[in-house]
Amino acid sequence: HDDESLLCYDLALAKIIWRARLGDIESSPLLLDGHLYVTAVSGGLFCIEKERGEINWKFEIPSTGHRPLIHSSPATDGKIIVFGSDDGNLYGVDIATGKLRWKASTGGSILASPSIDSGTVLVGSLDNSFSAFNLETGSLLWKRTLGGKIYGSQAVNEDYVYVGTAARTMHCLNKRTGSTVWEFTANGVINVAPVISGNILYVVCVGQTVYALNALTGEEIWRYKTEGRIKCMPLIWHTYVFVFAEDRSVLAFTPGTAP
């Protein structure tokens, strides 16, 4: 939320190397081959040179009036950059030129960040639906209504996609067909992406609870009640699962066993 909203910070020297004037940003940057790809709230996708912070190209959502806002972080396969917008569209942009390749409608605003897997784009939206699109063309492959708004991103493995909803449900869907494999009900809104490690799925919700679920069956392995609400996804590092709560606490769990 600043005019100079993207900055490069040297961890060893503890100083800012460069700043870029992109406008407000509410998404995560994507780093690939020496370039940063960043979506700004005001409707732009930027390609930034990593070392100097120079803008290589900028894509703006075409608009005849008020430009749609962007809260979705970008994803890429190395050729096409994909991101969602508040106007309900998913945009596919050529990574080399910054030119629009395609756009696809979901029917509701897209706040979540898409996932790209095996030529398929997977994303949820605020019309209670989760959709799969062809990465090359943007054509719809399948769409499923899940009974709640989808604010957060998804976890994807070889066979399944895991997505949570504001209706407190975590859904495991077949990645190729969209059919439901299992459902799990949490004690609060799920508005961030789950994290999968092996056969364990870690889910956090606003209801101040961390869940470890069997990724194949949806069976609860353990749960832990936190003091503060949780609004960001867990982080897995080596044999630890880290969770960050609103009471300014950091919790570390070991996977597989009850805490």
DONUDO-707454 format. One line per 2 residues: number of its first residue (from 1); for each residue x, y, z of N, C-alpha, C. Coordinates in steps of 0.001 Angstrom, whole numbers, always signed. Layout:
BEGIN
NUM) X Y Z X Y Z X Y Z ~ ...
END
This chain:
BEGIN
1) +836 -1199 +0 +0 +0 +0 +869 +1248 +0 ~ +1701 +1355 -1015 +2585 +2502 -1128 +2909 +2695 -2603
3) +3276 +3903 -2949 +3654 +4158 -4336 +4871 +3315 -4714 ~ +5897 +3323 -3850 +7066 +2469 -4057 +6803 +1136 -3358
5) +6043 +281 -4031 +5446 -867 -3355 +6203 -2173 -3519 ~ +7189 -2219 -4410 +8006 -3419 -4564 +9446 -3050 -4260
7) +10087 -3806 -3366 +11464 -3479 -3034 +12326 -4733 -2964 ~ +13601 -4541 -3220 +14605 -5599 -3136 +15455 -5322 -1902
9) +15523 -6296 -997 +16219 -6119 +281 +17332 -7137 +401 ~ +18549 -6677 +651 +19703 -7559 +793 +19756 -8081 +2234
11) +19599 -9399 +2399 +19558 -9979 +3742 +20914 -9925 +4441 ~ +21998 -10022 +3674 +23328 -9997 +4270 +23747 -8591 +4685
13) +23440 -7599 +3839 +23836 -6223 +4119 +22794 -5444 +4914 ~ +21589 -6008 +5037 +20493 -5363 +5776 +20172 -3974 +5230
15) +20031 -3911 +3901 +19660 -2616 +3318 +18847 -2856 +2049 ~ +18084 -1837 +1670 +17269 -1889 +461 +18140 -1599 -748
17) +18063 -2474 -1756 +18860 -2325 -2968 +18139 -1446 -3998 ~ +16833 -1706 -4195 +16054 -875 -5111 +14580 -899 -4729
19) +13856 +106 -5221 +12406 +201 -5050 +11769 +403 -6414 ~ +10572 -126 -6588 +9837 +63 -7844 +8480 +685 -7554
21) +8077 +1627 -8397 +6794 +2320 -8233 +5731 +1589 -9048 ~ +4993 +685 -8408 +3981 -111 -9095 +2576 +144 -8580
23) +2421 +924 -7527 +1107 +1086 -6904 +863 -14 -5887 ~ -315 -18 -5284 -638 -975 -4225 -523 -2417 -4721
25) +29 -3285 -3865 +171 -4711 -4168 -396 -5510 -3008 ~ -1289 -6452 -3299 -1850 -7339 -2283 -1661 -8807 -2676
27) -627 -9078 -3457 -360 -10434 -3927 +1119 -10734 -3773 ~ +1491 -11983 -4026 +2886 -12402 -3888 +3600 -12336 -5231
29) +4861 -11882 -5257 +5617 -11881 -6509 +6050 -13290 -6891 ~ +6242 -13493 -8166 +6680 -14782 -8706 +8054 -14592 -9332
31) +9040 -15398 -8907 +10406 -15290 -9400 +10705 -16405 -10378 ~ +11211 -16048 -11568 +11568 -17041 -12572 +12661 -16487 -13480
33) +13790 -17199 -13550 +14873 -16888 -14491 +15285 -15414 -14473 ~ +15517 -14883 -13295 +16022 -13521 -13199 +14984 -12440 -13329
35) +13702 -12815 -13388 +12633 -11825 -13490 +11584 -12049 -12406 ~ +10989 -10958 -11952 +9865 -10997 -11025 +8596 -10650 -11790
37) +7551 -11419 -11537 +6241 -11147 -12143 +5284 -10786 -11014 ~ +4731 -9581 -11092 +3971 -9010 -9980 +2652 -8451 -10483
39) +1560 -8756 -9764 +266 -8148 -10075 -9 -7005 -9094 ~ -399 -5863 -9620 -754 -4713 -8799 -2272 -4603 -8721
41) -2753 -4070 -7619 -4199 -3974 -7392 -4890 -3201 -8505 ~ -4227 -2212 -9045 -4844 -1305 -10013 -5048 -1917 -11395
43) -4733 -3207 -11555 -5059 -3861 -12820 -3899 -4141 -13731 ~ -2671 -4185 -13197 -1516 -4414 -14041 -707 -5629 -13630
45) -113 -6292 -14630 +856 -7360 -14413 +2206 -6844 -14913 ~ +3219 -6874 -14040 +4529 -6332 -14366 +5567 -7445 -14469
47) +6461 -7299 -15439 +7661 -8120 -15525 +8836 -7231 -15121 ~ +9499 -7584 -14005 +10546 -6749 -13427 +11891 -7467 -13505
49) +12913 -6761 -13923 +14270 -7308 -13914 +14752 -7388 -12462 ~ +15146 -8577 -12038 +15393 -8826 -10613 +16544 -8012 -10036
51) +17635 -7869 -10764 +18827 -7248 -10198 +18696 -5734 -10043 ~ +18022 -5070 -10982 +17972 -3605 -10959 +16569 -3041 -10725
53) +15544 -3869 -10791 +14196 -3375 -10555 +13577 -2655 -11722 ~ +14151 -2827 -12914 +13624 -2160 -14094 +12431 -2931 -14662
55) +11446 -2206 -15200 +10256 -2815 -15780 +10546 -3239 -17217 ~ +10427 -4535 -17504 +10618 -5038 -18867 +9357 -4847 -19700
57) +8207 -5218 -19117 +6931 -4970 -19777 +5822 -4906 -18746 ~ +4696 -4351 -19172 +3514 -4259 -18314 +2283 -4627 -19127
59) +1447 -5481 -18544 +157 -5807 -19150 -947 -5209 -18294 ~ -1868 -4488 -18939 -3020 -3923 -18241 -4294 -4579 -18753
61) -5190 -4917 -17842 -6468 -5495 -18238 -7240 -4484 -19076 ~ -7653 -4864 -20290 -8412 -3933 -21129 -9701 -3500 -20439
63) -9984 -2210 -20473 -11182 -1695 -19802 -11616 -402 -20459 ~ -12927 -240 -20591 -13480 +997 -21145 -13925 +1953 -20050
65) -13940 +1462 -18801 -14333 +2296 -17676 -13385 +2092 -16517 ~ -13944 +1735 -15348 -13124 +1460 -14170 -12344 +166 -14370
67) -11027 +212 -14202 -10202 -964 -14430 -10386 -1959 -13295 ~ -10587 -3244 -13612 -10776 -4259 -12570 -9555 -4355 -11665
69) -9789 -4709 -10412 -8720 -4859 -9441 -8166 -6282 -9474 ~ -6910 -6425 -9030 -6259 -7736 -8995 -5764 -8011 -7576
71) -6205 -9136 -7008 -5716 -9608 -5715 -5085 -10993 -5839 ~ -5118 -11564 -7014 -4628 -12905 -7285 -3148 -12863 -7654
73) -2351 -13747 -7056 -935 -13851 -7408 -784 -14637 -8706 ~ +265 -14375 -9483 +445 -15057 -10763 +1050 -16448 -10610
75) +822 -17285 -11623 +1443 -18611 -11732 +1902 -18776 -13174 ~ +2893 -19648 -13396 +3397 -19829 -14755 +3957 -21224 -14973
77) +3974 -21622 -16245 +4656 -22844 -16666 +5969 -22506 -17360 ~ +6342 -21248 -17357 +7539 -20791 -18044 +7256 -20164 -19395
79) +6028 -20314 -19892 +5652 -19743 -21183 +4468 -18786 -21071 ~ +3521 -19130 -20207 +2313 -18322 -20031 +2170 -17950 -18558
81) +1912 -16669 -18282 +1619 -16196 -16931 +104 -16152 -16775 ~ -408 -16722 -15680 -1852 -16781 -15449 -2169 -16123 -14104
83) -3219 -15297 -14076 -3681 -14694 -12829 -5168 -14411 -12937 ~ -5818 -14265 -11801 -7240 -13962 -11758 -7487 -12504 -11419
85) -8730 -12068 -11642 -9092 -10669 -11404 -10456 -10586 -10724 ~ -10714 -9428 -10116 -12015 -9190 -9489 -13143 -9154 -10495
87) -12835 -9017 -11793 -13890 -9006 -12804 -14385 -10409 -13157 ~ -13851 -11438 -12469 -14300 -12808 -12699 -13581 -13519 -13818
89) -12586 -12874 -14402 -11845 -13475 -15506 -10478 -13970 -15076 ~ -10047 -15026 -15732 -8690 -15546 -15621 -7951 -15112 -16880
91) -6735 -14556 -16713 -5985 -14032 -17848 -4719 -14852 -18072 ~ -4468 -15206 -19337 -3243 -15877 -19728 -2416 -14939 -20587
93) -1200 -14612 -20130 -354 -13609 -20777 +958 -14254 -21217 ~ +1416 -13928 -22413 +2673 -14459 -22922 +3839 -13934 -22083
95) +4672 -14851 -21579 +5725 -14454 -20648 +6833 -13652 -21334 ~ +7027 -13848 -22625 +8102 -13164 -23343 +7721 -11751 -23770
97) +6457 -11572 -24157 +6045 -10290 -24741 +5100 -9467 -23869 ~ +4441 -10127 -22893 +3443 -9419 -22097 +2126 -9214 -22820
99) +1932 -9913 -23945 +689 -9794 -24706 -338 -10824 -24218 ~ -1613 -10439 -24277 -2693 -11333 -23858 -2815 -12504 -24817
101) -2812 -13708 -24266 -3015 -14923 -25061 -4486 -15322 -25045 ~ -5132 -15228 -23865 -6540 -15583 -23735 -7088 -15073 -22411
103) -8406 -15016 -22312 -9057 -14793 -21019 -10235 -15738 -20916 ~ -10544 -16156 -19689 -11620 -17119 -19451 -12432 -16668 -18249
105) -13735 -16794 -18327 -14635 -16339 -17270 -14978 -17468 -16320 ~ -15057 -17133 -15018 -15460 -18103 -14005 -16853 -17823 -13455
107) -17339 -16610 -13582 -18652 -16254 -13050 -18597 -15526 -11727 ~ -17414 -15417 -11121 -17273 -14708 -9854 -15856 -14188 -9701
109) -15668 -13187 -8846 -14341 -12608 -8638 -13341 -13679 -8218 ~ -12108 -13546 -8714 -11053 -14495 -8381 -10041 -13798 -7474
111) -10050 -14164 -6194 -9064 -13646 -5251 -7920 -14635 -5065 ~ -8213 -15907 -5301 -7215 -16953 -5124 -6188 -16933 -6241
113) -5028 -17503 -5959 -4003 -17661 -6974 -4189 -18999 -7670 ~ -4035 -19052 -8989 -4213 -20304 -9712 -3030 -21242 -9528
115) -3250 -22523 -9791 -2184 -23516 -9876 -2129 -24033 -11302 ~ -917 -24315 -11781 -728 -24900 -13108 -152 -26288 -12943
117) -791 -27266 -13570 -356 -28648 -13436 -673 -29414 -14710 ~ +353 -29949 -15356 +181 -30799 -16546 -694 -30139 -17614
119) -435 -28869 -17896 -1176 -28163 -18925 -2572 -27726 -18523 ~ -2875 -27784 -17220 -4192 -27405 -16708 -4054 -26297 -15681
121) -4951 -25302 -15744 -4998 -24230 -14754 -6152 -24519 -13809 ~ -5883 -24514 -12510 -6882 -24825 -11491 -7063 -23605 -10597
123) -8330 -23182 -10385 -8572 -21987 -9575 -10013 -21966 -9073 ~ -10220 -21362 -7915 -11551 -21170 -7358 -11970 -19712 -7422
125) -13267 -19440 -7236 -13778 -18074 -7340 -14908 -17841 -6343 ~ -15400 -16603 -6305 -16416 -16219 -5322 -17832 -16583 -5748
127) -18002 -17278 -6875 -19325 -17784 -7244 -19518 -19209 -6735 ~ -18710 -19584 -5721 -18789 -20908 -5069 -18291 -22046 -5949
129) -17575 -21728 -7032 -17176 -22777 -7961 -15663 -22923 -8031 ~ -15240 -24122 -8427 -13835 -24406 -8690 -13736 -24926 -10115
131) -12760 -24400 -10877 -12719 -24680 -12316 -11337 -25123 -12763 ~ -11324 -25863 -13877 -10091 -26270 -14543 -10142 -25786 -15984
133) -9048 -25151 -16444 -8970 -24610 -17791 -7739 -25161 -18509 ~ -7822 -25228 -19824 -6675 -25597 -20638 -5678 -24433 -20649
135) -4428 -24700 -20338 -3445 -23640 -20225 -3160 -22964 -21560 ~ -3151 -23709 -22646 -2801 -23148 -23946 -3900 -22277 -24537
137) -5155 -22668 -24317 -6272 -21996 -24989 -7210 -21250 -24047 ~ -7203 -21588 -22764 -8138 -21000 -21822 -9515 -21625 -21843
139) -9688 -22693 -22602 -10996 -23344 -22681 -11300 -24097 -21376 ~ -12582 -24116 -21006 -13008 -24758 -19763 -12982 -26278 -19912
141) -12328 -26941 -18963 -12276 -28402 -18955 -13358 -28983 -18052 ~ -13515 -28418 -16851 -14609 -28801 -15966 -14816 -27726 -14903
143) -16001 -27736 -14305 -16347 -26767 -13273 -17245 -27439 -12244 ~ -16963 -27221 -10945 -17750 -27825 -9876 -18171 -26765 -8872
145) -19452 -26804 -8452 -19949 -25925 -7405 -19730 -26599 -6051 ~ -19084 -25859 -5129 -18681 -26460 -3854 -19462 -25923 -2658
147) -20441 -25054 -2881 -21335 -24647 -1802 -20813 -23542 -908 ~ -19700 -22903 -1264 -19168 -21799 -474 -18169 -20998 -1283
149) -18033 -19733 -950 -17085 -18877 -1657 -15655 -19380 -1430 ~ -14833 -19244 -2453 -13452 -19710 -2376 -12537 -18492 -2391
151) -11916 -18222 -1239 -11014 -17082 -1105 -9551 -17482 -1249 ~ -9231 -18711 -853 -7846 -19146 -830 -7482 -20023 -2010
153) -6183 -20256 -2162 -5685 -21107 -3229 -5796 -22576 -2837 ~ -5303 -23442 -3663 -5489 -24873 -3545 -4136 -25570 -3415
155) -4185 -26819 -2947 -3003 -27680 -2965 -3232 -28755 -4017 ~ -2176 -29129 -4734 -2298 -30082 -5835 -1214 -31146 -5701
157) -1594 -32418 -5878 -587 -33467 -5987 -806 -34241 -7279 ~ -292 -35442 -7379 -326 -36182 -8639 -1741 -36484 -9117
159) -2651 -36744 -8189 -3997 -37174 -8570 -5114 -36235 -8141 ~ -4900 -35433 -7100 -6003 -34703 -6497 -5691 -33210 -6350
161) -6771 -32435 -6184 -6660 -31026 -5849 -7490 -30797 -4592 ~ -6934 -30049 -3635 -7565 -29817 -2339 -7896 -28340 -2210
163) -9162 -28037 -1932 -9590 -26640 -1884 -10569 -26435 -744 ~ -10392 -25342 +13 -11275 -25010 +1124 -12233 -23890 +763
165) -13328 -23781 +1521 -14359 -22782 +1229 -14750 -22001 +2478 ~ -15472 -20898 +2256 -16008 -20106 +3357 -17137 -20826 +4071
167) -17639 -21924 +3487 -18673 -22744 +4137 -18054 -23752 +5100 ~ -16765 -23585 +5410 -16024 -24391 +6385 -15667 -25786 +5884
169) -15791 -26035 +4592 -15535 -27370 +4070 -14232 -27423 +3275 ~ -13508 -28531 +3450 -12335 -28836 +2645 -12729 -29944 +1677
171) -12475 -29718 +385 -12874 -30670 -646 -11639 -31281 -1296 ~ -11658 -32579 -1474 -10666 -33276 -2279 -11341 -33667 -3587
173) -10817 -33145 -4703 -11409 -33397 -6020 -10434 -34169 -6901 ~ -11003 -35008 -7772 -10194 -35649 -8790 -9674 -34576 -9738
175) -8369 -34515 -9927 -7758 -33431 -10690 -8181 -33431 -12153 ~ -8491 -34594 -12690 -8793 -34707 -14118 -10275 -34543 -14440
177) -11138 -34884 -13478 -12581 -34837 -13746 -13333 -33837 -12878 ~ -12766 -33454 -11734 -13458 -32567 -10813 -14420 -33266 -9885
179) -14541 -34589 -9981 -15457 -35325 -9119 -14954 -35326 -7670 ~ -15881 -35358 -6721 -15543 -35300 -5300 -15023 -36648 -4813
181) -13877 -36619 -4144 -13300 -37818 -3546 -13686 -37898 -2073 ~ -13541 -36782 -1349 -14011 -36701 +30 -14198 -35233 +436
183) -14933 -35024 +1545 -15143 -33704 +2116 -14876 -33755 +3613 ~ -14414 -32630 +4160 -14170 -32518 +5596 -14683 -31164 +6059
185) -15365 -31128 +7211 -15911 -29880 +7742 -15071 -29406 +8917 ~ -14559 -28177 +8819 -13769 -27574 +9886 -14681 -26733 +10782
187) -14109 -26131 +11827 -14926 -25336 +12747 -14866 -23842 +12435 ~ -14415 -23505 +11233 -14363 -22103 +10836 -14114 -21969 +9345
189) -14194 -20740 +8861 -13958 -20449 +7452 -12534 -20844 +7065 ~ -12399 -21514 +5923 -11082 -21847 +5382 -10803 -20865 +4248
191) -9920 -19911 +4493 -9697 -18867 +3493 -8252 -18792 +3012 ~ -7442 -19810 +3338 -6078 -19889 +2808 -5831 -21299 +2298
193) -4791 -21440 +1499 -4493 -22730 +884 -4038 -23746 +1927 ~ -4458 -24998 +1767 -3894 -26066 +2590 -2496 -26410 +2079
195) -1773 -27202 +2852 -431 -27637 +2452 -364 -29150 +2561 ~ +157 -29799 +1524 +242 -31253 +1512 +1694 -31695 +1604
197) +1929 -32705 +2419 +3259 -33298 +2566 +3088 -34803 +2659 ~ +3493 -35505 +1605 +3273 -36950 +1579 +1792 -37250 +1567
199) +1328 -38018 +2527 -94 -38355 +2638 -800 -37575 +3732 ~ -222 -36464 +4161 -839 -35619 +5190 -1165 -34256 +4601
201) -2396 -33808 +4830 -2842 -32485 +4399 -3029 -31616 +5628 ~ -2356 -30467 +5653 -2472 -29539 +6773 -3425 -28417 +6387
203) -4434 -28217 +7234 -5495 -27244 +6977 -5596 -26315 +8172 ~ -5672 -25009 +7921 -5914 -24045 +8993 -7182 -23278 +8678
205) -7848 -22801 +9729 -9093 -22057 +9522 -9162 -20883 +10474 ~ -10060 -19946 +10174 -10240 -18763 +11008 -10739 -19153 +12390
207) -11307 -20350 +12523 -11780 -20840 +13814 -10675 -21238 +14763 ~ -9446 -20745 +14514 -8304 -20923 +15407 -7929 -22392 +15595
209) -7941 -23140 +14500 -7622 -24566 +14594 -6716 -24992 +13450 ~ -5747 -25830 +13782 -4888 -26481 +12807 -5305 -27943 +12717
211) -5514 -28437 +11497 -5889 -29833 +11281 -4809 -30552 +10485 ~ -4568 -31807 +10855 -3781 -32722 +10031 -4737 -33812 +9562
213) -4909 -33920 +8237 -5857 -34875 +7663 -5118 -35900 +6813 ~ -5692 -37095 +6748 -5209 -38087 +5801 -5576 -37604 +4401
215) -4590 -37360 +3554 -4845 -36772 +2244 -5614 -37706 +1323 ~ -5580 -39001 +1585 -6259 -39966 +725 -7715 -40171 +1120
217) -8011 -40069 +2425 -9359 -40391 +2914 -10098 -39211 +3529 ~ -9372 -38149 +3934 -9998 -37031 +4620 -10163 -37262 +6104
219) -9699 -38391 +6603 -9830 -38710 +8026 -8930 -37791 +8849 ~ -9466 -37298 +9968 -8702 -36417 +10844 -7652 -37216 +11614
221) -6403 -36753 +11544 -5311 -37386 +12285 -5139 -36696 +13636 ~ -5090 -35369 +13614 -5086 -34592 +14852 -5536 -33162 +14562
223) -5862 -32455 +15642 -6194 -31033 +15545 -5562 -30311 +16723 ~ -5334 -28996 +16539 -4744 -28206 +17616 -5412 -26839 +17632
225) -5858 -26411 +18807 -6524 -25120 +18982 -5482 -24050 +19285 ~ -5505 -22954 +18522 -4555 -21865 +18727 -5217 -20708 +19470
227) -4394 -19827 +20016 -4920 -18668 +20741 -5406 -17582 +19775 ~ -4759 -17461 +18641 -5128 -16437 +17674 -5691 -17033 +16402
229) -6414 -16222 +15642 -6919 -16659 +14346 -5766 -16867 +13373 ~ -5995 -17715 +12368 -4947 -18029 +11398 -5427 -17592 +10017
231) -4653 -16713 +9378 -5056 -16190 +8071 -3977 -16359 +7004 ~ -2950 -17152 +7305 -1937 -17429 +6283 -1630 -18925 +6289
233) -1166 -19426 +5142 -979 -20864 +4988 +212 -21346 +5800 ~ +180 -22615 +6227 +1314 -23195 +6955 +2551 -23279 +6064
235) +3682 -23465 +6699 +4957 -23604 +5998 +5622 -24899 +6442 ~ +6034 -25717 +5491 +6722 -26967 +5814 +8212 -26807 +5527
237) +9031 -27169 +6497 +10487 -27112 +6355 +11082 -28316 +7059 ~ +11762 -29174 +6302 +12346 -30400 +6827 +11280 -31211 +7574
239) +11430 -31415 +8873 +10462 -32224 +9634 +9520 -31364 +10464 ~ +9382 -30085 +10109 +8536 -29189 +10888 +7418 -28589 +10033
241) +6294 -28324 +10694 +5199 -27571 +10099 +5029 -26305 +10932 ~ +5220 -25146 +10305 +5102 -23873 +11016 +3757 -23220 +10714
243) +3138 -22674 +11755 +1855 -21976 +11631 +1992 -20622 +12315 ~ +1460 -19582 +11662 +1569 -18215 +12165 +172 -17693 +12512
245) -21 -17263 +13750 -1343 -16866 +14235 -1394 -15366 +14512 ~ -2636 -14853 +14622 -2846 -13410 +14787 -2465 -12881 +16161
247) -2237 -13772 +17140 -1784 -13310 +18456 -258 -13142 +18480 ~ +337 -13097 +17285 +1776 -12875 +17094 +2606 -14082 +17533
249) +2000 -15240 +17506 +2725 -16445 +17883 +3096 -17265 +16656 ~ +4206 -17985 +16766 +4642 -18930 +15767 +4645 -20308 +16404
251) +3953 -21259 +15778 +3860 -22611 +16320 +4571 -23575 +15393 ~ +5311 -24510 +15962 +6016 -25531 +15179 +5504 -26901 +15587
253) +5095 -27699 +14589 +4592 -29038 +14819 +5491 -30048 +14118 ~ +5510 -31269 +14641 +6127 -32364 +13916 +5011 -33147 +13251
255) +5168 -33525 +11982 +4065 -34146 +11231 +3728 -35546 +11721 ~ +2444 -35899 +11529 +2025 -37282 +11710 +1527 -37658 +13077
257) +1970 -36958 +14118 +1549 -37309 +15472 +831 -36137 +16112 ~ -41 -36434 +17076 -791 -35385 +17750 +160 -34474 +18524
259) -33 -33151 +18462 +869 -32219 +19149 +675 -32252 +20669
END
